[in-house]
Amino acid sequence: MVKQRITEGNWRRDPRFRGLCSAIRSCKNEEEIADLLRDVGTLSELQAWSERLEVAKQLARGFSYRQVAENTGASTTTVTRVAKFIENGPGGYRRFLKSKHHNHDSSPRVEKTGSVLQGYLDRAQK
């Protein structure tokens, strides 16, 4: 059997991706989401996703690409990629950045959110 690849043209229709979305949607709270993400993602993947979201938040606050890279430890390539998706992506970052969940603090520090997911990442690094 040939493994189907998710592409820019089919990612929304891919049944496995839709199943992942459905699984996330079925979670009742942040702890359940964190547990699911930890089950399906490696710690490196969780860290990368968390880093990208922090990059998006700092870009939305108006920091330069270089400042964001320094503040988050992300590469300038990652910062540029996130900025591209904020501007031209399907809208996930934009919706999040406009939501009440987005922290509008203008300090350049990397945030420690205290979330369950951040707790997993912090414990895994020890």
C-alpha positions as CSV (number, residue, x, y, z in Angstrom):
1,M,0.0,0.0,0.0
2,V,1.3,3.4,-0.9
3,K,1.4,6.0,1.9
4,Q,-0.7,9.0,1.0
5,R,1.1,12.3,1.6
6,I,-0.6,15.4,2.9
7,T,0.0,18.3,0.5
8,E,-1.1,21.9,0.2
9,G,-3.8,20.8,-2.2
10,N,-5.3,18.0,-0.1
11,W,-4.6,18.6,3.6
12,R,-8.1,19.7,4.6
13,R,-9.6,16.6,2.9
14,D,-7.2,14.0,4.1
15,P,-9.2,11.6,6.3
16,R,-6.3,11.1,8.8
17,F,-5.9,14.8,9.3
18,R,-9.6,15.3,9.6
19,G,-9.5,12.5,12.3
20,L,-6.8,14.4,14.1
21,C,-9.0,17.6,14.1
22,S,-11.9,15.6,15.3
23,A,-9.9,14.1,18.2
24,I,-8.7,17.6,19.2
25,R,-12.2,18.9,19.0
26,S,-13.5,16.1,21.3
27,C,-11.3,17.2,24.1
28,K,-13.2,18.9,26.9
29,N,-10.4,21.0,28.5
30,E,-6.8,22.1,28.2
31,E,-5.5,19.1,30.1
32,E,-7.2,16.7,27.7
33,I,-5.8,18.6,24.7
34,A,-2.3,18.5,26.3
35,D,-2.6,14.7,26.9
36,L,-3.7,14.1,23.3
37,L,-1.0,16.3,21.9
38,R,1.6,14.5,24.0
39,D,0.4,11.1,22.9
40,V,0.5,12.1,19.2
41,G,3.5,14.4,19.2
42,T,7.1,14.0,20.2
43,L,8.5,16.5,22.7
44,S,10.5,18.0,19.9
45,E,7.3,18.5,17.9
46,L,5.4,20.0,20.9
47,Q,8.3,22.4,21.5
48,A,8.4,23.4,17.8
49,W,4.6,24.1,17.8
50,S,4.8,26.0,21.0
51,E,7.8,28.0,19.7
52,R,6.0,28.9,16.5
53,L,2.9,30.1,18.5
54,E,5.2,32.3,20.6
55,V,6.8,33.7,17.5
56,A,3.4,34.6,16.1
57,K,2.5,36.4,19.4
58,Q,5.7,38.4,19.4
59,L,5.4,39.3,15.7
60,A,1.8,40.5,16.4
61,R,3.3,42.7,19.1
62,G,5.4,44.4,16.5
63,F,8.9,43.0,17.3
64,S,11.3,42.7,14.5
65,Y,12.2,39.3,13.0
66,R,15.6,39.5,14.6
67,Q,14.2,40.5,18.0
68,V,11.7,37.6,17.9
69,A,14.5,35.1,17.0
70,E,16.6,36.4,19.9
71,N,13.6,36.3,22.3
72,T,12.4,32.9,21.4
73,G,15.5,31.0,20.2
74,A,13.7,30.3,16.9
75,S,15.7,30.5,13.7
76,T,15.1,33.5,11.4
77,T,13.8,31.0,8.9
78,T,11.2,29.9,11.4
79,V,10.3,33.5,12.2
80,T,9.9,34.2,8.5
81,R,7.8,31.1,7.9
82,V,5.5,32.0,10.7
83,A,5.2,35.6,9.4
84,K,4.3,34.3,6.0
85,F,1.5,32.1,7.4
86,I,0.2,35.0,9.5
87,E,-0.1,37.0,6.3
88,N,-1.0,34.4,3.7
89,G,-2.0,31.2,5.6
90,P,-5.5,29.8,6.1
91,G,-6.1,32.1,9.1
92,G,-5.3,29.9,12.1
93,Y,-2.7,32.3,13.5
94,R,-4.8,35.4,12.7
95,R,-7.9,33.9,14.5
96,F,-5.8,33.1,17.6
97,L,-4.0,36.5,17.6
98,K,-7.4,38.2,17.5
99,S,-8.9,36.0,20.2
100,K,-9.2,36.8,23.9
101,H,-6.6,34.0,24.6
102,H,-3.9,36.1,23.0
103,N,-1.8,38.0,25.6
104,H,-1.3,41.6,24.5
105,D,1.7,42.2,26.8
106,S,4.3,44.2,25.0
107,S,7.4,42.9,26.8
108,P,10.0,41.0,24.8
109,R,10.4,38.2,27.3
110,V,9.5,34.7,26.4
111,E,6.3,33.9,28.2
112,K,5.9,31.1,30.7
113,T,2.2,30.4,30.4
114,G,1.9,27.9,33.1
115,S,-0.2,25.7,30.8
116,V,-0.4,22.0,31.1
117,L,1.4,21.6,27.8
118,Q,4.2,23.9,29.0
119,G,4.4,21.8,32.2
120,Y,5.0,18.7,30.1
121,L,7.8,20.5,28.1
122,D,9.4,21.9,31.3
123,R,9.4,18.4,33.0
124,A,10.8,16.7,29.9
125,Q,13.8,19.1,29.8
126,K,14.8,18.2,33.4
